[in-house]
């Protein structure tokens, strides 16, 4: 079953990586360098994931673990992801499977997804997004499931491809 996500990727040049390489990124390179965490992610073993996360970050940034868990274990090929950008947003479809980033030793990027960009630079936001989707884009969490707004995301994709905006309906 396909799902819908919102993912913020401005960190460590994430928007440029998305634009140039068609990859969606997340930080947590400390976890990506830990073989036991990599194994926990590959098995989607939540208990092991939580234990290693706790050891790596020593109780700090505890709530941020959900963003990493969603990005590495919950997101699946074919899922649709809204990526907020300054003044707008892009919409992607996940391709393949999540990969440990080769960048993990040179920057704080731990994992990456290859993506197909469906709608790039939907600007301004309110020309494409419904009020409910605009409101959700204000959420500050890095990665969140927005499956309840699937119809709103599909409408934004349709508007982008039809080159219509919300005010013409």
N, C-alpha and C positions, 0 to 999 in steps of 0.2 A: 504494500500500500504506500503510495506516494504521500509525502508530508510537506509542509511549508514551514520555513524557518526565517528568522531575521538574524543576520550575522554582521557584526561590526569588524571591519578589517583594516582600519586606518593605521594600526600599530605597525611599526617597523616597515613602512612603505607598502603596506598591504594593498592599497588602491592601485598603486603603480604595478605591482605584481599581477593583480587581477587584470588590469588593462593590457599589459604587455604579454604576459605569459598565460593568461586565462587560468589562474590558480587562485583559490581562496585559502587564506592562511590564518593561523592562530599562533599565539606565543607558546609559553610553557616549554621552552627548550630544555629546561632542567629535567622535566619529565621524559622528554623524547630521548635524552641521553641515558636514562635509567633503564637497563635491560628488563628488570622486573616490571616496570610500568609499561614498557612496550608490550610485554607479554600479556599483562592485564588488559590492555587496550585491544590487542588482537583477539583475546578470548571474551571481551566485554564482561569481565569479571568485576562487578561493582564493588564487592567487599575488598578484594585485593587492590583495586584502583584507589579506593578511599584510604586504605592503610598506607600505601606507598606515597600518595599525595600528601598525607599528613606528615610522613617522614621527610619528604623532600622540602616542604615549605614550613615545617615546624609549627603548624597551627596557624600560620599567617595566610591571608587571602583564601580562607576556607570556603567562602561562598562562591568564589570564582571557579571552583572545581566543577560546578555544574556546566559552565560554558565549555570546558574541555571535554567533559563526559559527553555532552550532546554532540559536539563537533566530531569526536572520534568514534563514539559507540552508537549513538542514536541516529545520526544523519546517514542516509543510504543513497546509493546510486538512483538517479531519477528524481530525487527530492528537489523542490524549488526553494531558492534562497533569495530573500530581499537583502540587498547590501546598501544601507544608507550612505550617502555621500553628502558633502557640503551642498546644500540647496536642492538636492535631488536624490535619486537612488538608482541602482541597477538591479536586474533580476537575472539569476543564473539557474541552470540545472546541473546537479552534481553528476559527474562522469567517473566511472571506475570505482575505486575505493580510496579511503583516506590513506595517505602515505606519510611516513616519517620524513620530515624535511631535510634536504641536504644542507640547508642553511643553518641548522641547529648549532653548528660549531662556530659560526661567524656572526650570528644574530640571535635574537630571542624569538625565533620562529621554530616551533616544534613539529607541527603537522600541516599538511596541505591537501586540498582536494583539487582535482582538475575539474573545470567547469565549461559548460557551453553557455555563453552569454545570450540570453533571450531578448532582453530589453536593456540597452545601455544608456545611461545618463538620462533618466526620466526627469526632466527639469522644466519648470519648477515642480516640486513634489505635488502641490495641490492641483495641478493640471491632470494628474494621472491617478493619484491615490484617493480613496474614499476617506471621509473623516475618521473612521475606525482605524484604518491602516496608518493614516498620519499620526494618530494618537499613539499607536503601538510603536512607531518609529522613534518616539521620544524616550522609550525605555532605554536605560543606560547599560543594561546587561549585555555582555558580548554576544552571546548566542541564546536565542529563545525560540521555542516552538510556537508558531503562530498558525497552527492547523485550523483553528477556529475562524481564521480570516482567509481561508483558501479561495472563497468566491471573490473577495476583494482583490486578492493577488491576481487571479485570473482576469478580472475586469481591467486591472492596470496593464496587464500584458496585452489584452485586446485593444485598449485605448492607444497604447504605444504603437502597435502595428497598424492600427487604422489612422494614426496621426490625428486622433481626435482628443480633445481634452474634456474634462469633467463638465465644463460649463456649456458644452454644446448639446448635451442630452436633454 
